[in-house]
Amino acid sequence: MKQFVIAALMLGAAASAHAVDAAKAQEIANKNACMGCHQVDKKLVGPAYKDVAAKYKGDKNALATLTKKVKAGGSGVWGPVPMPANTGLSDADAKTVVEWVLAGAPAK
């Protein structure tokens, strides 16, 4: 029983270490004008973050693919309007925002 409790605690600690920091992600998204084109639950200029999460659900490469796309920009996946490159965004900040989006963009 003691081993089970220890294992459960370790699993919980590992899961919380990978939890999305929604407040930080939203701050980064707001500071970098992401929210000017995207909303959490409705299409604006670009797709809703919840739609992005649904499209990439189960894709093991989604984090890397979307982090790269956020930095480099892109077009054609969600329609004809291109997403501009965000070259001033650090890799770490881009990853934080993408993790948040893929988690369904939970509110802080």
N, CA, C and O atoms as CSV, one atom per row, in Angstrom:
chain,resi,resn,atom,element,x,y,z
A,1,MET,N,N,0.831,-1.197,0.000
A,1,MET,CA,C,0.000,0.000,0.000
A,1,MET,C,C,0.872,1.255,0.000
A,1,MET,O,O,0.597,2.212,-0.724
A,2,LYS,N,N,1.922,1.241,0.818
A,2,LYS,CA,C,2.807,2.393,0.909
A,2,LYS,C,C,3.452,2.680,-0.457
A,2,LYS,O,O,3.594,3.841,-0.842
A,3,GLN,N,N,3.838,1.627,-1.185
A,3,GLN,CA,C,4.448,1.803,-2.509
A,3,GLN,C,C,3.452,2.419,-3.479
A,3,GLN,O,O,3.820,3.242,-4.317
A,4,PHE,N,N,2.182,2.018,-3.364
A,4,PHE,CA,C,1.148,2.575,-4.225
A,4,PHE,C,C,0.991,4.075,-3.979
A,4,PHE,O,O,0.893,4.856,-4.926
A,5,VAL,N,N,0.968,4.471,-2.719
A,5,VAL,CA,C,0.819,5.888,-2.362
A,5,VAL,C,C,2.010,6.689,-2.885
A,5,VAL,O,O,1.838,7.776,-3.437
A,6,ILE,N,N,3.197,6.159,-2.713
A,6,ILE,CA,C,4.397,6.856,-3.200
A,6,ILE,C,C,4.349,6.997,-4.720
A,6,ILE,O,O,4.650,8.061,-5.260
A,7,ALA,N,N,3.972,5.922,-5.403
A,7,ALA,CA,C,3.878,5.961,-6.864
A,7,ALA,C,C,2.833,6.978,-7.312
A,7,ALA,O,O,3.061,7.715,-8.272
A,8,ALA,N,N,1.700,7.026,-6.635
A,8,ALA,CA,C,0.641,7.976,-6.977
A,8,ALA,C,C,1.104,9.412,-6.772
A,8,ALA,O,O,0.821,10.286,-7.591
A,9,LEU,N,N,1.812,9.648,-5.682
A,9,LEU,CA,C,2.330,10.996,-5.430
A,9,LEU,C,C,3.345,11.409,-6.476
A,9,LEU,O,O,3.347,12.558,-6.918
A,10,MET,N,N,4.206,10.492,-6.877
A,10,MET,CA,C,5.205,10.794,-7.897
A,10,MET,C,C,4.539,11.077,-9.232
A,10,MET,O,O,4.958,11.985,-9.950
A,11,LEU,N,N,3.513,10.317,-9.575
A,11,LEU,CA,C,2.793,10.532,-10.819
A,11,LEU,C,C,2.108,11.889,-10.805
A,11,LEU,O,O,2.131,12.609,-11.804
A,12,GLY,N,N,1.502,12.240,-9.685
A,12,GLY,CA,C,0.851,13.542,-9.565
A,12,GLY,C,C,1.833,14.689,-9.676
A,12,GLY,O,O,1.533,15.713,-10.291
A,13,ALA,N,N,3.003,14.526,-9.087
A,13,ALA,CA,C,4.035,15.563,-9.174
A,13,ALA,C,C,4.522,15.720,-10.600
A,13,ALA,O,O,4.746,16.839,-11.060
A,14,ALA,N,N,4.689,14.612,-11.304
A,14,ALA,CA,C,5.130,14.677,-12.699
A,14,ALA,C,C,4.084,15.354,-13.561
A,14,ALA,O,O,4.426,16.148,-14.437
A,15,ALA,N,N,2.820,15.056,-13.331
A,15,ALA,CA,C,1.744,15.667,-14.116
A,15,ALA,C,C,1.666,17.164,-13.861
A,15,ALA,O,O,1.473,17.938,-14.799
A,16,SER,N,N,1.813,17.588,-12.609
A,16,SER,CA,C,1.728,19.016,-12.319
A,16,SER,C,C,2.945,19.768,-12.838
A,16,SER,O,O,2.861,20.967,-13.102
A,17,ALA,N,N,4.074,19.085,-12.986
A,17,ALA,CA,C,5.264,19.736,-13.524
A,17,ALA,C,C,5.065,20.105,-14.988
A,17,ALA,O,O,5.711,21.021,-15.497
A,18,HIS,N,N,4.171,19.389,-15.664
A,18,HIS,CA,C,3.903,19.652,-17.077
A,18,HIS,C,C,2.602,20.421,-17.276
A,18,HIS,O,O,2.140,20.567,-18.408
A,19,ALA,N,N,2.015,20.905,-16.210
A,19,ALA,CA,C,0.770,21.653,-16.314
A,19,ALA,C,C,1.011,22.960,-17.064
A,19,ALA,O,O,2.078,23.566,-16.966
A,20,VAL,N,N,0.023,23.363,-17.791
A,20,VAL,CA,C,0.110,24.591,-18.568
A,20,VAL,C,C,-0.093,25.782,-17.643
A,20,VAL,O,O,-1.025,25.796,-16.838
A,21,ASP,N,N,0.767,26.767,-17.755
A,21,ASP,CA,C,0.628,27.993,-16.979
A,21,ASP,C,C,-0.257,28.940,-17.785
A,21,ASP,O,O,0.238,29.748,-18.571
A,22,ALA,N,N,-1.562,28.834,-17.586
A,22,ALA,CA,C,-2.529,29.599,-18.372
A,22,ALA,C,C,-2.331,31.103,-18.233
A,22,ALA,O,O,-2.420,31.834,-19.220
A,23,ALA,N,N,-2.065,31.565,-17.028
A,23,ALA,CA,C,-1.892,33.002,-16.812
A,23,ALA,C,C,-0.690,33.528,-17.600
A,23,ALA,O,O,-0.763,34.579,-18.237
A,24,LYS,N,N,0.413,32.783,-17.547
A,24,LYS,CA,C,1.611,33.203,-18.279
A,24,LYS,C,C,1.368,33.156,-19.777
A,24,LYS,O,O,1.771,34.066,-20.502
A,25,ALA,N,N,0.713,32.102,-20.244
A,25,ALA,CA,C,0.435,31.972,-21.682
A,25,ALA,C,C,-0.464,33.099,-22.170
A,25,ALA,O,O,-0.219,33.674,-23.231
A,26,GLN,N,N,-1.492,33.416,-21.411
A,26,GLN,CA,C,-2.383,34.510,-21.798
A,26,GLN,C,C,-1.648,35.846,-21.799
A,26,GLN,O,O,-1.880,36.687,-22.668
A,27,GLU,N,N,-0.776,36.036,-20.841
A,27,GLU,CA,C,0.007,37.273,-20.788
A,27,GLU,C,C,0.888,37.398,-22.037
A,27,GLU,O,O,0.968,38.465,-22.645
A,28,ILE,N,N,1.539,36.306,-22.408
A,28,ILE,CA,C,2.389,36.311,-23.608
A,28,ILE,C,C,1.540,36.568,-24.849
A,28,ILE,O,O,1.916,37.371,-25.703
A,29,ALA,N,N,0.400,35.893,-24.953
A,29,ALA,CA,C,-0.482,36.060,-26.117
A,29,ALA,C,C,-0.992,37.499,-26.217
A,29,ALA,O,O,-1.054,38.059,-27.312
A,30,ASN,N,N,-1.349,38.088,-25.101
A,30,ASN,CA,C,-1.827,39.476,-25.106
A,30,ASN,C,C,-0.706,40.446,-25.456
A,30,ASN,O,O,-0.911,41.380,-26.231
A,31,LYS,N,N,0.469,40.231,-24.892
A,31,LYS,CA,C,1.608,41.126,-25.106
A,31,LYS,C,C,2.098,41.095,-26.552
A,31,LYS,O,O,2.638,42.083,-27.049
A,32,ASN,N,N,1.909,39.966,-27.221
A,32,ASN,CA,C,2.413,39.805,-28.580
A,32,ASN,C,C,1.323,39.881,-29.643
A,32,ASN,O,O,1.528,39.435,-30.772
A,33,ALA,N,N,0.176,40.438,-29.297
A,33,ALA,CA,C,-0.936,40.700,-30.216
A,33,ALA,C,C,-1.568,39.448,-30.811
A,33,ALA,O,O,-2.271,39.543,-31.817
A,34,CYS,N,N,-1.341,38.284,-30.221
A,34,CYS,CA,C,-1.970,37.051,-30.716
A,34,CYS,C,C,-3.494,37.162,-30.652
A,34,CYS,O,O,-4.207,36.690,-31.537
A,35,MET,N,N,-3.969,37.798,-29.583
A,35,MET,CA,C,-5.410,37.892,-29.369
A,35,MET,C,C,-6.076,38.886,-30.319
A,35,MET,O,O,-7.303,38.979,-30.353
A,36,GLY,N,N,-5.289,39.619,-31.080
A,36,GLY,CA,C,-5.847,40.505,-32.096
A,36,GLY,C,C,-6.431,39.725,-33.267
A,36,GLY,O,O,-7.310,40.218,-33.974
A,37,CYS,N,N,-5.938,38.503,-33.467
A,37,CYS,CA,C,-6.415,37.656,-34.569
A,37,CYS,C,C,-7.083,36.373,-34.091
A,37,CYS,O,O,-7.836,35.754,-34.843
A,38,HIS,N,N,-6.821,35.971,-32.863
A,38,HIS,CA,C,-7.366,34.717,-32.330
A,38,HIS,C,C,-8.149,34.984,-31.061
A,38,HIS,O,O,-7.826,35.887,-30.289
A,39,GLN,N,N,-9.174,34.192,-30.861
A,39,GLN,CA,C,-9.919,34.166,-29.611
A,39,GLN,C,C,-9.924,32.725,-29.117
A,39,GLN,O,O,-9.648,31.805,-29.888
A,40,VAL,N,N,-10.226,32.525,-27.868
A,40,VAL,CA,C,-10.223,31.178,-27.311
A,40,VAL,C,C,-11.314,30.325,-27.937
A,40,VAL,O,O,-11.058,29.194,-28.351
A,41,ASP,N,N,-12.532,30.859,-28.010
A,41,ASP,CA,C,-13.654,30.013,-28.409
A,41,ASP,C,C,-14.422,30.464,-29.649
A,41,ASP,O,O,-15.494,29.931,-29.934
A,42,LYS,N,N,-13.894,31.434,-30.387
A,42,LYS,CA,C,-14.566,31.812,-31.633
A,42,LYS,C,C,-13.539,32.282,-32.655
A,42,LYS,O,O,-12.490,32.824,-32.307
A,43,LYS,N,N,-13.866,32.060,-33.915
A,43,LYS,CA,C,-13.005,32.483,-35.017
A,43,LYS,C,C,-13.034,34.004,-35.097
A,43,LYS,O,O,-14.091,34.626,-34.991
A,44,LEU,N,N,-11.879,34.579,-35.284
A,44,LEU,CA,C,-11.781,36.017,-35.500
A,44,LEU,C,C,-11.160,36.160,-36.874
A,44,LEU,O,O,-11.825,35.860,-37.866
A,45,VAL,N,N,-9.938,36.595,-36.979
A,45,VAL,CA,C,-9.209,36.583,-38.248
A,45,VAL,C,C,-8.648,35.178,-38.465
A,45,VAL,O,O,-8.730,34.614,-39.555
A,46,GLY,N,N,-8.079,34.639,-37.397
A,46,GLY,CA,C,-7.558,33.278,-37.418
A,46,GLY,C,C,-8.496,32.357,-36.660
A,46,GLY,O,O,-9.504,32.805,-36.115
A,47,PRO,N,N,-8.172,31.084,-36.623
A,47,PRO,CA,C,-9.054,30.116,-35.961
A,47,PRO,C,C,-9.106,30.306,-34.452
A,47,PRO,O,O,-8.187,30.854,-33.845
A,48,ALA,N,N,-10.200,29.842,-33.864
A,48,ALA,CA,C,-10.324,29.824,-32.406
A,48,ALA,C,C,-9.301,28.843,-31.850
A,48,ALA,O,O,-9.042,27.805,-32.460
A,49,TYR,N,N,-8.729,29.155,-30.717
A,49,TYR,CA,C,-7.743,28.265,-30.113
A,49,TYR,C,C,-8.338,26.890,-29.818
A,49,TYR,O,O,-7.645,25.880,-29.935
A,50,LYS,N,N,-9.608,26.842,-29.438
A,50,LYS,CA,C,-10.248,25.545,-29.181
A,50,LYS,C,C,-10.329,24.714,-30.459
A,50,LYS,O,O,-10.229,23.488,-30.400
A,51,ASP,N,N,-10.509,25.358,-31.613
A,51,ASP,CA,C,-10.527,24.636,-32.884
A,51,ASP,C,C,-9.138,24.106,-33.233
A,51,ASP,O,O,-9.000,23.006,-33.768
A,52,VAL,N,N,-8.116,24.894,-32.926
A,52,VAL,CA,C,-6.736,24.440,-33.153
A,52,VAL,C,C,-6.454,23.218,-32.288
A,52,VAL,O,O,-5.884,22.236,-32.763
A,53,ALA,N,N,-6.853,23.278,-31.019
A,53,ALA,CA,C,-6.643,22.146,-30.110
A,53,ALA,C,C,-7.344,20.896,-30.631
A,53,ALA,O,O,-6.787,19.799,-30.583
A,54,ALA,N,N,-8.560,21.064,-31.125
A,54,ALA,CA,C,-9.315,19.911,-31.642
A,54,ALA,C,C,-8.662,19.332,-32.892
A,54,ALA,O,O,-8.583,18.113,-33.046
A,55,LYS,N,N,-8.198,20.195,-33.776
A,55,LYS,CA,C,-7.573,19.733,-35.025
A,55,LYS,C,C,-6.302,18.931,-34.757
A,55,LYS,O,O,-6.032,17.947,-35.445
A,56,TYR,N,N,-5.536,19.343,-33.777
A,56,TYR,CA,C,-4.241,18.710,-33.507
A,56,TYR,C,C,-4.280,17.700,-32.363
A,56,TYR,O,O,-3.239,17.179,-31.964
A,57,LYS,N,N,-5.457,17.422,-31.838
A,57,LYS,CA,C,-5.583,16.451,-30.745
A,57,LYS,C,C,-5.032,15.097,-31.196
A,57,LYS,O,O,-5.395,14.578,-32.251
A,58,GLY,N,N,-4.158,14.549,-30.380
A,58,GLY,CA,C,-3.572,13.252,-30.686
A,58,GLY,C,C,-2.367,13.295,-31.618
A,58,GLY,O,O,-1.748,12.261,-31.869
A,59,ASP,N,N,-2.028,14.454,-32.126
A,59,ASP,CA,C,-0.867,14.596,-33.009
A,59,ASP,C,C,0.375,14.779,-32.147
A,59,ASP,O,O,0.539,15.817,-31.506
A,60,LYS,N,N,1.237,13.790,-32.128
A,60,LYS,CA,C,2.418,13.843,-31.262
A,60,LYS,C,C,3.415,14.915,-31.697
A,60,LYS,O,O,4.288,15.294,-30.916
A,61,ASN,N,N,3.300,15.402,-32.917
A,61,ASN,CA,C,4.205,16.437,-33.415
A,61,ASN,C,C,3.605,17.840,-33.334
A,61,ASN,O,O,4.236,18.808,-33.758
A,62,ALA,N,N,2.406,17.953,-32.800
A,62,ALA,CA,C,1.694,19.229,-32.800
A,62,ALA,C,C,2.469,20.342,-32.111
A,62,ALA,O,O,2.538,21.455,-32.633
A,63,LEU,N,N,3.051,20.066,-30.953
A,63,LEU,CA,C,3.766,21.112,-30.222
A,63,LEU,C,C,4.908,21.679,-31.055
A,63,LEU,O,O,5.044,22.897,-31.175
A,64,ALA,N,N,5.718,20.816,-31.624
A,64,ALA,CA,C,6.853,21.272,-32.438
A,64,ALA,C,C,6.377,21.964,-33.706
A,64,ALA,O,O,6.902,23.012,-34.083
A,65,THR,N,N,5.378,21.375,-34.367
A,65,THR,CA,C,4.864,21.933,-35.618
A,65,THR,C,C,4.294,23.331,-35.407
A,65,THR,O,O,4.616,24.261,-36.146
A,66,LEU,N,N,3.452,23.466,-34.402
A,66,LEU,CA,C,2.793,24.758,-34.176
A,66,LEU,C,C,3.738,25.802,-33.597
A,66,LEU,O,O,3.604,26.987,-33.901
A,67,THR,N,N,4.685,25.387,-32.773
A,67,THR,CA,C,5.671,26.343,-32.250
A,67,THR,C,C,6.466,26.928,-33.408
A,67,THR,O,O,6.713,28.133,-33.454
A,68,LYS,N,N,6.861,26.076,-34.336
A,68,LYS,CA,C,7.589,26.541,-35.518
A,68,LYS,C,C,6.714,27.462,-36.360
A,68,LYS,O,O,7.186,28.484,-36.859
A,69,LYS,N,N,5.446,27.106,-36.520
A,69,LYS,CA,C,4.532,27.922,-37.325
A,69,LYS,C,C,4.289,29.289,-36.688
A,69,LYS,O,O,4.194,30.295,-37.391
A,70,VAL,N,N,4.189,29.328,-35.369
A,70,VAL,CA,C,4.003,30.608,-34.682
A,70,VAL,C,C,5.195,31.520,-34.948
A,70,VAL,O,O,5.031,32.714,-35.196
A,71,LYS,N,N,6.389,30.952,-34.895
A,71,LYS,CA,C,7.603,31.751,-35.106
A,71,LYS,C,C,7.768,32.170,-36.570
A,71,LYS,O,O,8.126,33.314,-36.848
A,72,ALA,N,N,7.508,31.251,-37.508
A,72,ALA,CA,C,7.774,31.496,-38.929
A,72,ALA,C,C,6.583,32.062,-39.690
A,72,ALA,O,O,6.751,32.626,-40.771
A,73,GLY,N,N,5.374,31.916,-39.134
A,73,GLY,CA,C,4.174,32.311,-39.858
A,73,GLY,C,C,3.715,31.173,-40.753
A,73,GLY,O,O,4.356,30.125,-40.824
A,74,GLY,N,N,2.610,31.388,-41.428
A,74,GLY,CA,C,2.114,30.346,-42.314
A,74,GLY,C,C,0.799,30.741,-42.946
A,74,GLY,O,O,0.212,31.772,-42.617
A,75,SER,N,N,0.348,29.899,-43.860
A,75,SER,CA,C,-0.941,30.136,-44.500
A,75,SER,C,C,-1.453,28.845,-45.116
A,75,SER,O,O,-0.711,27.879,-45.291
A,76,GLY,N,N,-2.746,28.854,-45.440
A,76,GLY,CA,C,-3.345,27.752,-46.165
A,76,GLY,C,C,-4.027,26.702,-45.325
A,76,GLY,O,O,-4.919,26.019,-45.828
A,77,VAL,N,N,-3.655,26.537,-44.071
A,77,VAL,CA,C,-4.256,25.490,-43.245
A,77,VAL,C,C,-5.668,25.880,-42.819
A,77,VAL,O,O,-6.560,25.032,-42.782
A,78,TRP,N,N,-5.875,27.141,-42.500
A,78,TRP,CA,C,-7.160,27.614,-41.984
A,78,TRP,C,C,-7.848,28.581,-42.943
A,78,TRP,O,O,-8.810,29.249,-42.566
A,79,GLY,N,N,-7.371,28.657,-44.153
A,79,GLY,CA,C,-7.967,29.565,-45.125
A,79,GLY,C,C,-6.896,30.438,-45.753
A,79,GLY,O,O,-5.704,30.228,-45.531
A,80,PRO,N,N,-7.323,31.417,-46.535
A,80,PRO,CA,C,-6.373,32.207,-47.309
A,80,PRO,C,C,-5.621,33.294,-46.539
A,80,PRO,O,O,-4.624,33.814,-47.040
A,81,VAL,N,N,-6.073,33.647,-45.336
A,81,VAL,CA,C,-5.429,34.724,-44.592
A,81,VAL,C,C,-4.159,34.191,-43.933
A,81,VAL,O,O,-4.225,33.274,-43.113
A,82,PRO,N,N,-2.999,34.758,-44.285
A,82,PRO,CA,C,-1.749,34.259,-43.695
A,82,PRO,C,C,-1.566,34.736,-42.251
A,82,PRO,O,O,-2.024,35.812,-41.868
A,83,MET,N,N,-0.887,33.908,-41.473
A,83,MET,CA,C,-0.487,34.322,-40.134
A,83,MET,C,C,0.920,34.892,-40.250
A,83,MET,O,O,1.822,34.214,-40.743
A,84,PRO,N,N,1.116,36.115,-39.806
A,84,PRO,CA,C,2.460,36.693,-39.903
A,84,PRO,C,C,3.449,35.994,-38.981
A,84,PRO,O,O,3.068,35.396,-37.975
A,85,ALA,N,N,4.709,36.079,-39.338
A,85,ALA,CA,C,5.775,35.515,-38.507
A,85,ALA,C,C,5.875,36.302,-37.204
A,85,ALA,O,O,5.635,37.509,-37.173
A,86,ASN,N,N,6.224,35.620,-36.158
A,86,ASN,CA,C,6.429,36.236,-34.845
A,86,ASN,C,C,7.879,36.026,-34.442
A,86,ASN,O,O,8.174,35.357,-33.452
A,87,THR,N,N,8.775,36.607,-35.222
A,87,THR,CA,C,10.206,36.368,-35.037
A,87,THR,C,C,10.742,36.947,-33.730
A,87,THR,O,O,11.777,36.495,-33.239
A,88,GLY,N,N,10.072,37.921,-33.168
A,88,GLY,CA,C,10.518,38.518,-31.911
A,88,GLY,C,C,10.123,37.710,-30.687
A,88,GLY,O,O,10.564,38.009,-29.577
A,89,LEU,N,N,9.307,36.702,-30.878
A,89,LEU,CA,C,8.851,35.858,-29.778
A,89,LEU,C,C,9.911,34.793,-29.498
A,89,LEU,O,O,10.367,34.114,-30.419
A,90,SER,N,N,10.296,34.648,-28.259
A,90,SER,CA,C,11.302,33.630,-27.920
A,90,SER,C,C,10.726,32.236,-28.146
A,90,SER,O,O,9.509,32.049,-28.140
A,91,ASP,N,N,11.598,31.274,-28.342
A,91,ASP,CA,C,11.158,29.891,-28.510
A,91,ASP,C,C,10.380,29.426,-27.282
A,91,ASP,O,O,9.360,28.748,-27.409
A,92,ALA,N,N,10.857,29.787,-26.108
A,92,ALA,CA,C,10.201,29.379,-24.861
A,92,ALA,C,C,8.798,29.981,-24.754
A,92,ALA,O,O,7.860,29.289,-24.357
A,93,ASP,N,N,8.645,31.253,-25.103
A,93,ASP,CA,C,7.332,31.892,-25.042
A,93,ASP,C,C,6.388,31.302,-26.083
A,93,ASP,O,O,5.211,31.084,-25.799
A,94,ALA,N,N,6.895,31.043,-27.280
A,94,ALA,CA,C,6.066,30.424,-28.323
A,94,ALA,C,C,5.588,29.049,-27.855
A,94,ALA,O,O,4.424,28.696,-28.044
A,95,LYS,N,N,6.472,28.288,-27.254
A,95,LYS,CA,C,6.124,26.951,-26.755
A,95,LYS,C,C,5.072,27.053,-25.653
A,95,LYS,O,O,4.134,26.255,-25.622
A,96,THR,N,N,5.212,28.014,-24.755
A,96,THR,CA,C,4.242,28.198,-23.671
A,96,THR,C,C,2.853,28.481,-24.225
A,96,THR,O,O,1.868,27.906,-23.762
A,97,VAL,N,N,2.773,29.361,-25.212
A,97,VAL,CA,C,1.474,29.698,-25.815
A,97,VAL,C,C,0.896,28.488,-26.540
A,97,VAL,O,O,-0.296,28.208,-26.412
A,98,VAL,N,N,1.709,27.773,-27.290
A,98,VAL,CA,C,1.219,26.607,-28.030
A,98,VAL,C,C,0.755,25.510,-27.069
A,98,VAL,O,O,-0.265,24.871,-27.324
A,99,GLU,N,N,1.471,25.281,-25.987
A,99,GLU,CA,C,1.031,24.301,-24.988
A,99,GLU,C,C,-0.345,24.682,-24.444
A,99,GLU,O,O,-1.208,23.825,-24.256
A,100,TRP,N,N,-0.533,25.958,-24.199
A,100,TRP,CA,C,-1.816,26.472,-23.702
A,100,TRP,C,C,-2.921,26.254,-24.728
A,100,TRP,O,O,-4.012,25.796,-24.389
A,101,VAL,N,N,-2.634,26.585,-25.984
A,101,VAL,CA,C,-3.609,26.386,-27.059
A,101,VAL,C,C,-3.976,24.909,-27.163
A,101,VAL,O,O,-5.156,24.563,-27.224
A,102,LEU,N,N,-2.977,24.044,-27.183
A,102,LEU,CA,C,-3.227,22.609,-27.329
A,102,LEU,C,C,-3.981,22.020,-26.141
A,102,LEU,O,O,-4.639,20.987,-26.266
A,103,ALA,N,N,-3.882,22.679,-24.992
A,103,ALA,CA,C,-4.617,22.235,-23.809
A,103,ALA,C,C,-6.067,22.741,-23.839
A,103,ALA,O,O,-6.832,22.505,-22.904
A,104,GLY,N,N,-6.430,23.430,-24.907
A,104,GLY,CA,C,-7.787,23.964,-25.021
A,104,GLY,C,C,-7.909,25.389,-24.540
A,104,GLY,O,O,-9.013,25.895,-24.340
A,105,ALA,N,N,-6.755,26.046,-24.351
A,105,ALA,CA,C,-6.685,27.433,-23.904
A,105,ALA,C,C,-7.542,27.672,-22.658
A,105,ALA,O,O,-8.433,28.521,-22.651
A,106,PRO,N,N,-7.248,26.901,-21.599
A,106,PRO,CA,C,-8.032,27.106,-20.362
A,106,PRO,C,C,-7.795,28.496,-19.796
A,106,PRO,O,O,-6.700,29.051,-19.896
A,107,ALA,N,N,-8.836,29.042,-19.205
A,107,ALA,CA,C,-8.724,30.375,-18.596
A,107,ALA,C,C,-7.860,30.307,-17.357
A,107,ALA,O,O,-7.763,29.275,-16.694
A,108,LYS,N,N,-7.233,31.437,-17.063
A,108,LYS,CA,C,-6.383,31.483,-15.866
A,108,LYS,C,C,-7.202,31.515,-14.630
A,108,LYS,O,O,-6.656,31.556,-13.527
